[in-house]
Structures are given as C-alpha cells and as structure tokens.
Amino acid sequence: MICNRLELCVEEVLSGKHPEKCGNHSERCIVSADRRSEIKCEEKKKKYILENSMKNQVISFRMDGGIIVVDSSVPDKLNKCDFLFVVHSQERSAILIELKGVDVPKALKQIQETLNLYRDFWKGFAHIYGRIIVVSSTPDLKANPGYVNLVKTLKKTYHGNVKIVRQQFREKDLELSKER
C-alpha cells in the first residue's frame, strides 16, 4: 500500500495530533517526531545521523515498509528510499535517505523514484536533500546519468543536493546545503 495521506500526516504530527485514519498504521511509519538533538536511522551497519542543533521539530518516517508497504496494490519493483526526515523550521526541508550496500546506481534510482512518486507533496518544501550511505567506497559518478539527473533535479527544482558517504554520515542541520 502506498500512503496517499503523507501530507496530511505531516500536518497532523506538526500540530501535535496523532494521525487519524492511517491505512499503513502510523506506528510503522513514524519513527520519531520531536525536537531531539540527534535523529538517526540505521540498517546493517549503515547509519545516517542528523545533528539538530537548531532544535527544529523533525519527523522521521520509515518509507520502505512504512509509508510504502509492498502488497498487491504496489507495482512490482517499485523503487523507494529507506527513510524520510521532514525538518520543520522557517523553511520546511526534507532529507531522503537510502542506506545501501554497494549498488549506488540503484540507490540513486530509489531516491529519484521517491521524488517522482510524491511529486505533489514536495511542493511544500523549500529544500530537498538526497543522502546515500554505502558499505563500499563511493564510486566516481560524474558520468553516471542517474547521478547527473538526480543532482540536477535536486539542485534546480528542490534547491538541494546529493551526498554519498561510506558507512556512517553525521551531518549538522546547518550544513545540509553545503557541498562536500
């Protein structure tokens, strides 16, 4: 099931309400929703940590297995990222996170297709960032069409960027827009 209430869910959570009428069971989708100093997601020795130095409200969503639960209504081989962080500050931002083994081109595709799947939802965001955490070393992707297209989309359309890092990535909220 692909959640079609993500925008409403974000608004309800930010206003302090528990999401109502959630077909995907919000307890499976929402990992955290508060002003904690560190928001993290991890999977099989890969970890992304956002340092919330501004103490903004951040909602951490599990995309794969939460917002998008594979069932008969979900197209075969639908690509989706692992996590979504919604950062609520003066300008709302989103961080799409893929925790990947070695297949960086697939990770790029997962973030791109998540952008495409929720195209209308992203209109309410000032910035969208893509973060890929891999086990292997990060390959040179400058000529990879998937990388070039994702960088272009995030930069021009969503005023964001892509960062690909090995094993673990700790990033300050104030440094999201900085290039590596």
C-alpha positions in Angstrom: 0.0 0.0 0.0 1.3 3.4 -0.9 0.2 6.0 1.6 -1.7 8.8 0.0 -2.1 10.8 3.2 1.6 11.7 3.8 1.0 15.5 3.5 -2.0 15.3 5.9 0.0 13.1 8.3 2.9 15.6 8.4 0.5 18.4 9.2 -1.3 16.5 11.9 2.0 15.5 13.6 3.4 19.0 13.4 0.2 20.3 15.1 0.6 17.8 17.9 -2.1 15.3 16.8 -1.8 11.6 16.2 -2.5 10.8 12.6 -6.1 9.6 12.1 -7.4 7.0 9.6 -3.9 5.8 8.8 -4.2 2.8 6.5 -0.5 2.0 6.8 -0.5 2.1 10.7 1.4 5.3 11.7 3.3 3.4 14.4 5.1 1.6 11.5 5.7 4.8 9.5 6.7 7.3 12.2 10.0 6.5 13.8 10.2 9.8 15.8 8.6 13.2 15.8 10.1 15.7 18.2 13.0 18.2 18.8 15.7 15.8 19.8 19.3 16.8 19.3 20.1 13.8 17.1 17.8 12.0 14.6 19.2 8.8 13.2 18.4 5.9 11.0 20.4 2.8 10.6 20.4 -0.6 8.9 23.0 -3.3 8.6 26.0 -1.2 9.8 25.0 1.8 7.8 23.9 4.9 9.7 22.8 8.5 9.0 22.7 11.0 11.9 21.2 14.5 11.6 22.5 16.8 14.4 19.5 19.0 15.1 21.5 22.0 16.5 18.6 24.4 15.8 16.2 22.1 17.8 13.7 22.1 15.0 10.8 19.7 15.0 11.9 16.7 12.9 9.7 13.8 11.8 11.5 10.6 10.9 9.4 8.4 8.6 10.2 4.8 7.5 9.5 4.9 3.8 10.2 1.3 2.8 7.9 -0.9 4.9 6.1 2.1 6.5 4.8 4.8 4.1 5.2 2.3 1.3 4.3 -1.3 2.2 4.6 -3.8 -0.5 1.3 -5.6 -1.2 -0.8 -6.4 -4.3 -1.6 -2.7 -4.9 2.1 -1.7 -5.2 3.7 -2.1 -8.6 6.4 -4.8 -8.9 9.9 -3.5 -8.3 8.8 0.0 -7.2 11.9 1.8 -6.1 11.7 3.8 -2.9 14.2 5.2 -0.4 14.5 3.8 3.2 13.8 6.9 5.3 12.4 10.5 5.1 13.2 13.2 7.6 10.9 16.2 7.5 12.6 19.2 9.1 10.1 21.9 10.2 11.8 25.3 10.5 11.1 28.7 8.9 11.6 26.8 5.6 10.5 23.2 5.6 13.1 20.8 4.3 13.2 17.0 3.5 16.0 14.6 3.6 15.5 11.4 1.5 17.9 8.7 2.9 18.9 5.4 1.3 21.1 3.0 3.3 22.6 0.8 0.6 25.1 -2.0 0.4 27.1 -1.5 -2.8 24.6 -0.7 -5.6 24.9 3.1 -5.8 23.1 3.4 -9.1 20.1 1.6 -7.6 20.2 3.9 -4.6 20.1 6.9 -6.9 17.1 5.4 -8.7 15.4 4.8 -5.3 15.7 8.4 -4.3 14.6 9.7 -7.8 11.6 7.4 -7.9 10.6 8.5 -4.4 10.7 12.1 -5.6 8.6 11.2 -8.6 6.1 9.2 -6.5 5.3 12.1 -4.2 5.8 14.9 -6.6 2.8 17.0 -5.3 3.9 16.5 -1.7 7.3 18.1 -2.3 5.7 21.4 -3.4 5.5 22.5 0.2 9.3 22.2 0.8 12.0 24.9 0.3 14.8 22.2 0.1 15.0 18.5 -0.6 18.3 16.6 0.0 19.3 13.1 -1.0 21.6 11.1 1.2 23.1 7.7 0.3 25.1 5.7 2.8 27.0 2.8 1.3 29.2 0.0 2.7 31.7 0.1 -0.1 33.8 3.0 -1.2 31.9 5.7 -3.0 32.5 5.4 -6.8 33.2 8.3 -9.2 29.7 9.0 -10.6 30.3 12.2 -12.5 29.4 10.5 -15.8 26.6 8.3 -14.4 23.3 9.5 -15.9 21.3 8.6 -12.8 23.6 10.7 -10.7 23.7 13.6 -13.1 19.9 13.7 -13.3 19.3 13.4 -9.6 21.9 16.2 -8.8 20.3 18.4 -11.4 16.7 17.7 -10.2 17.6 18.3 -6.5 19.6 21.4 -7.3 17.3 23.2 -9.8 13.9 22.0 -8.7 14.3 21.5 -5.0 17.2 23.7 -4.0 19.0 20.7 -2.5 21.9 18.4 -3.2 23.1 14.8 -3.1 25.8 13.4 -0.8 27.1 9.8 -1.0 29.1 8.7 2.0 30.7 5.4 3.1 29.4 3.6 6.2 28.2 6.4 8.5 27.3 10.0 8.0 26.9 12.6 10.7 25.6 15.9 9.4 24.6 19.1 11.1 21.3 20.7 10.1 23.2 23.9 9.4 25.4 22.1 6.9 22.7 20.4 4.8 23.1 22.8 1.9 26.9 22.7 1.9 28.5 20.7 -0.9 31.1 18.1 0.2 
